């Protein structure tokens, strides 16, 4: 894998676009350190730094850079936090969280994608805990988590994931069938009472229950 001067130049242009959309410097720093073209087929090498999603196989996509950055910003990542990610996908979001100092636990339901992505993340030197399984179920044995990020469209808020959050914890999750609204969920207490904020509309691949 080669990260050329050309790639770095394209990455800087993308970062400036994200900066213009209000993305915080610490997130942009993580974007600068992680070559997005490593997560795509070499066919897309020249266009990897365009602000759009790409297919990565198994019916999945790597989200457009702005969506990744926006979700990360809503999550308010702090160094040392324990974060559960639902939908490892290409691993790009996973690596962003790791680069920002989070302790990441990530689940992928597509076996082929899981194996490929796990190897790539290891090659890049990041060490999240990667799991093959059903994202709806989360990882109860490893909770509670400070934060949860869901990178696929959910028809509703999975209460099993709320249950695995610490009181005061936050979940960023796109909710809806065809087009999703980005929900920021805050867990208010041990009884799983929550508050919800909606932050714009997006389009994600669906989150499927018990499909592994």
C-alpha positions as a Markdown table, in Angstrom:
| # | Residue | x | y | z |
|---|---|---|---|---|
| 1 | Unk | 0.0 | 0.0 | 0.0 |
| 2 | Unk | 1.4 | 3.4 | -1.1 |
| 3 | Unk | 0.4 | 6.7 | 0.3 |
| 4 | Unk | 1.9 | 9.0 | -2.3 |
| 5 | Unk | 2.3 | 12.8 | -2.4 |
| 6 | Unk | -0.6 | 12.9 | -4.7 |
| 7 | Unk | -2.8 | 11.0 | -2.2 |
| 8 | Unk | -1.7 | 13.3 | 0.6 |
| 9 | Unk | -2.5 | 16.3 | -1.6 |
| 10 | Unk | -6.0 | 15.0 | -2.4 |
| 11 | Unk | -6.5 | 14.2 | 1.3 |
| 12 | Unk | -5.6 | 17.8 | 2.3 |
| 13 | Unk | -8.2 | 19.1 | -0.3 |
| 14 | Unk | -10.9 | 16.9 | 1.2 |
| 15 | Unk | -9.9 | 18.0 | 4.7 |
| 16 | Unk | -10.3 | 21.7 | 3.7 |
| 17 | Unk | -13.8 | 20.9 | 2.4 |
| 18 | Unk | -14.7 | 19.2 | 5.7 |
| 19 | Unk | -13.2 | 22.2 | 7.6 |
| 20 | Unk | -15.5 | 24.5 | 5.6 |
| 21 | Unk | -18.5 | 22.4 | 6.7 |
| 22 | Unk | -17.7 | 22.9 | 10.4 |
| 23 | Unk | -15.8 | 19.8 | 11.3 |
| 24 | Unk | -13.6 | 20.1 | 14.3 |
| 25 | Unk | -9.7 | 20.2 | 14.0 |
| 26 | Unk | -9.1 | 17.1 | 16.1 |
| 27 | Unk | -11.3 | 15.1 | 13.7 |
| 28 | Unk | -9.6 | 16.6 | 10.7 |
| 29 | Unk | -6.2 | 15.6 | 12.2 |
| 30 | Unk | -7.4 | 12.0 | 12.4 |
| 31 | Unk | -8.6 | 12.2 | 8.7 |
| 32 | Unk | -5.2 | 13.4 | 7.7 |
| 33 | Unk | -3.4 | 10.5 | 9.3 |
| 34 | Unk | -5.5 | 7.8 | 7.8 |
| 35 | Unk | -5.3 | 7.2 | 4.0 |
| 36 | Unk | -8.9 | 6.6 | 2.9 |
| 37 | Unk | -7.8 | 5.0 | -0.4 |
| 38 | Unk | -6.4 | 2.0 | 1.6 |
| 39 | Unk | -10.0 | 1.1 | 2.4 |
| 40 | Unk | -11.2 | 1.0 | -1.2 |
| 41 | Unk | -10.5 | -1.2 | -4.2 |
| 42 | Unk | -7.5 | 0.1 | -6.1 |
| 43 | Unk | -9.9 | 0.9 | -9.0 |
| 44 | Unk | -11.1 | 3.8 | -7.0 |
| 45 | Unk | -7.6 | 5.1 | -6.1 |
| 46 | Unk | -8.0 | 8.3 | -8.0 |
| 47 | Unk | -11.4 | 9.2 | -6.6 |
| 48 | Unk | -11.1 | 8.0 | -3.0 |
| 49 | Unk | -10.9 | 11.5 | -1.7 |
| 50 | Unk | -14.2 | 12.7 | -3.2 |
| 51 | Unk | -16.9 | 13.4 | -0.6 |
| 52 | Unk | -19.1 | 10.5 | -1.5 |
| 53 | Unk | -19.8 | 6.9 | -0.5 |
| 54 | Unk | -18.5 | 3.8 | -2.4 |
| 55 | Unk | -19.5 | 0.2 | -2.6 |
| 56 | Unk | -17.1 | -2.1 | -0.7 |
| 57 | Unk | -18.8 | -5.5 | -1.5 |
| 58 | Unk | -21.3 | -7.6 | 0.5 |
| 59 | Unk | -23.9 | -5.0 | -0.2 |
| 60 | Unk | -22.1 | -2.5 | 2.0 |
| 61 | Unk | -20.6 | 0.9 | 1.5 |
| 62 | Unk | -17.9 | 3.1 | 3.0 |
| 63 | Unk | -19.7 | 6.2 | 4.1 |
| 64 | Unk | -18.9 | 9.6 | 2.5 |
| 65 | Unk | -16.2 | 11.4 | 4.5 |
| 66 | Unk | -18.5 | 14.1 | 5.7 |
| 67 | Unk | -20.9 | 11.6 | 7.2 |
| 68 | Unk | -18.1 | 9.8 | 9.0 |
| 69 | Unk | -16.8 | 13.2 | 10.3 |
| 70 | Unk | -20.3 | 14.4 | 11.3 |
| 71 | Unk | -21.2 | 11.3 | 13.2 |
| 72 | Unk | -17.8 | 11.4 | 14.9 |
| 73 | Unk | -18.3 | 15.0 | 15.9 |
| 74 | Unk | -21.8 | 14.3 | 17.3 |
| 75 | Unk | -20.3 | 11.5 | 19.4 |
| 76 | Unk | -17.9 | 13.9 | 21.1 |
| 77 | Unk | -15.1 | 11.4 | 21.4 |
| 78 | Unk | -12.7 | 11.7 | 24.3 |
| 79 | Unk | -9.4 | 9.9 | 24.7 |
| 80 | Unk | -9.7 | 6.7 | 26.7 |
| 81 | Unk | -13.5 | 6.3 | 26.2 |
| 82 | Unk | -14.9 | 2.8 | 25.6 |
| 83 | Unk | -16.9 | 3.0 | 22.3 |
| 84 | Unk | -19.1 | 0.3 | 20.7 |
| 85 | Unk | -19.3 | 0.5 | 17.0 |
| 86 | Unk | -22.1 | -1.3 | 15.1 |
| 87 | Unk | -21.1 | -2.0 | 11.5 |
| 88 | Unk | -17.3 | -2.2 | 11.1 |
| 89 | Unk | -17.7 | -2.1 | 7.3 |
| 90 | Unk | -14.5 | -0.9 | 5.6 |
| 91 | Unk | -12.9 | -0.1 | 9.0 |
| 92 | Unk | -12.4 | 3.6 | 8.2 |
| 93 | Unk | -14.6 | 4.9 | 10.9 |
| 94 | Unk | -13.1 | 2.3 | 13.3 |
| 95 | Unk | -9.6 | 3.7 | 12.6 |
| 96 | Unk | -10.7 | 7.3 | 13.0 |
| 97 | Unk | -12.0 | 6.5 | 16.5 |
| 98 | Unk | -8.8 | 4.6 | 17.4 |
| 99 | Unk | -6.7 | 7.5 | 16.1 |
| 100 | Unk | -8.6 | 9.8 | 18.4 |
| 101 | Unk | -7.6 | 7.6 | 21.4 |
| 102 | Unk | -10.8 | 5.7 | 22.0 |
| 103 | Unk | -10.9 | 2.0 | 23.1 |
| 104 | Unk | -13.0 | 0.6 | 20.2 |
| 105 | Unk | -15.2 | -2.5 | 20.2 |
| 106 | Unk | -16.6 | -3.1 | 16.8 |
| 107 | Unk | -19.1 | -5.6 | 15.3 |
| 108 | Unk | -19.6 | -6.7 | 11.7 |
| 109 | Unk | -22.3 | -9.1 | 10.5 |
| 110 | Unk | -20.8 | -9.9 | 7.0 |
| 111 | Unk | -18.2 | -12.6 | 7.5 |
| 112 | Unk | -16.2 | -11.9 | 4.3 |
| 113 | Unk | -16.0 | -8.2 | 5.1 |
| 114 | Unk | -15.2 | -8.9 | 8.7 |
| 115 | Unk | -12.1 | -11.0 | 7.8 |
| 116 | Unk | -10.9 | -8.6 | 5.2 |
| 117 | Unk | -11.3 | -5.5 | 7.4 |
| 118 | Unk | -9.9 | -7.1 | 10.5 |
| 119 | Unk | -6.7 | -7.8 | 8.6 |
| 120 | Unk | -6.5 | -4.3 | 7.1 |
| 121 | Unk | -7.0 | -2.6 | 10.5 |
| 122 | Unk | -4.2 | -4.7 | 12.0 |
| 123 | Unk | -1.9 | -3.9 | 9.1 |
| 124 | Unk | -2.5 | -0.2 | 9.7 |
| 125 | Unk | -1.4 | -0.7 | 13.4 |
| 126 | Unk | -4.7 | -0.1 | 15.2 |
| 127 | Unk | -5.9 | -2.5 | 17.8 |
| 128 | Unk | -9.7 | -2.4 | 18.3 |
| 129 | Unk | -11.5 | -5.4 | 19.5 |
| 130 | Unk | -13.2 | -6.8 | 16.4 |
| 131 | Unk | -16.2 | -9.1 | 16.5 |
| 132 | Unk | -18.3 | -11.0 | 14.0 |
| 133 | Unk | -21.9 | -11.0 | 15.0 |
| 134 | Unk | -25.3 | -9.4 | 15.2 |
| 135 | Unk | -25.1 | -5.6 | 15.9 |
| 136 | Unk | -28.6 | -5.5 | 17.4 |
| 137 | Unk | -27.4 | -7.6 | 20.3 |
| 138 | Unk | -24.3 | -5.5 | 20.9 |
| 139 | Unk | -21.6 | -6.9 | 23.3 |
| 140 | Unk | -23.2 | -7.2 | 26.7 |
| 141 | Unk | -20.2 | -9.1 | 28.1 |
| 142 | Unk | -17.9 | -6.1 | 27.3 |
| 143 | Unk | -20.1 | -3.2 | 28.5 |
| 144 | Unk | -21.0 | -0.8 | 29.8 |
| 145 | Unk | -19.8 | 1.6 | 27.1 |
| 146 | Unk | -19.3 | 5.3 | 27.2 |
| 147 | Unk | -20.5 | 5.8 | 23.7 |
| 148 | Unk | -22.2 | 3.8 | 20.9 |
| 149 | Unk | -22.0 | 4.6 | 17.2 |
| 150 | Unk | -24.2 | 2.9 | 14.6 |
| 151 | Unk | -23.0 | 3.1 | 11.0 |
| 152 | Unk | -26.0 | 1.5 | 9.3 |
| 153 | Unk | -29.7 | 2.6 | 9.1 |
| 154 | Unk | -31.8 | 1.2 | 11.9 |
| 155 | Unk | -35.6 | 1.0 | 11.7 |
| 156 | Unk | -35.8 | 1.9 | 15.4 |
| 157 | Unk | -33.5 | 2.4 | 18.4 |
| 158 | Unk | -32.2 | -1.0 | 19.7 |
| 159 | Unk | -32.9 | -0.9 | 23.4 |
| 160 | Unk | -30.3 | -3.7 | 23.9 |
| 161 | Unk | -27.6 | -1.1 | 22.9 |
| 162 | Unk | -29.1 | 1.5 | 25.2 |
| 163 | Unk | -28.9 | -1.0 | 28.1 |
| 164 | Unk | -25.2 | -1.5 | 27.4 |
| 165 | Unk | -24.4 | 2.3 | 27.8 |
| 166 | Unk | -23.3 | 4.0 | 31.0 |
| 167 | Unk | -25.8 | 6.5 | 32.4 |
| 168 | Unk | -24.9 | 9.8 | 30.8 |
| 169 | Unk | -23.6 | 7.9 | 27.8 |
| 170 | Unk | -24.4 | 8.8 | 24.2 |
| 171 | Unk | -25.4 | 7.0 | 21.0 |
| 172 | Unk | -25.3 | 8.3 | 17.5 |
| 173 | Unk | -27.6 | 6.3 | 15.3 |
| 174 | Unk | -29.3 | 6.9 | 11.9 |
| 175 | Unk | -33.0 | 5.9 | 12.3 |
| 176 | Unk | -35.5 | 5.3 | 9.5 |
| 177 | Unk | -36.4 | 3.0 | 6.6 |
| 178 | Unk | -35.4 | 4.6 | 3.3 |
| 179 | Unk | -33.9 | 7.8 | 4.5 |
| 180 | Unk | -32.6 | 8.1 | 8.0 |
| 181 | Unk | -32.6 | 10.9 | 10.6 |
| 182 | Unk | -29.4 | 11.1 | 12.6 |
| 183 | Unk | -30.4 | 10.6 | 16.2 |
| 184 | Unk | -28.2 | 11.6 | 19.1 |
| 185 | Unk | -29.4 | 9.5 | 22.1 |
| 186 | Unk | -28.4 | 10.3 | 25.7 |
| 187 | Unk | -29.0 | 7.7 | 28.4 |
| 188 | Unk | -30.4 | 9.6 | 31.4 |
| 189 | Unk | -30.3 | 6.9 | 34.1 |
| 190 | Unk | -30.0 | 3.2 | 34.9 |
| 191 | Unk | -33.6 | 2.6 | 33.9 |
| 192 | Unk | -32.8 | 3.3 | 30.3 |
| 193 | Unk | -34.7 | 6.6 | 30.1 |
| 194 | Unk | -33.3 | 8.5 | 27.1 |
| 195 | Unk | -33.4 | 12.0 | 25.5 |
| 196 | Unk | -33.3 | 12.3 | 21.7 |
| 197 | Unk | -32.0 | 15.0 | 19.4 |
| 198 | Unk | -32.3 | 14.8 | 15.6 |
| 199 | Unk | -29.4 | 16.1 | 13.5 |
| 200 | Unk | -30.3 | 16.0 | 9.8 |
| 201 | Unk | -31.2 | 13.4 | 7.2 |
| 202 | Unk | -28.8 | 10.8 | 5.7 |
| 203 | Unk | -28.9 | 7.5 | 3.7 |
| 204 | Unk | -27.3 | 4.4 | 5.0 |
| 205 | Unk | -27.3 | 0.7 | 4.2 |
| 206 | Unk | -29.9 | -1.1 | 6.4 |
| 207 | Unk | -29.1 | -2.6 | 9.8 |
| 208 | Unk | -30.4 | -6.2 | 9.7 |
| 209 | Unk | -31.3 | -8.1 | 12.8 |
| 210 | Unk | -30.1 | -11.7 | 13.2 |
| 211 | Unk | -28.7 | -11.9 | 9.7 |
| 212 | Unk | -25.2 | -13.4 | 10.1 |
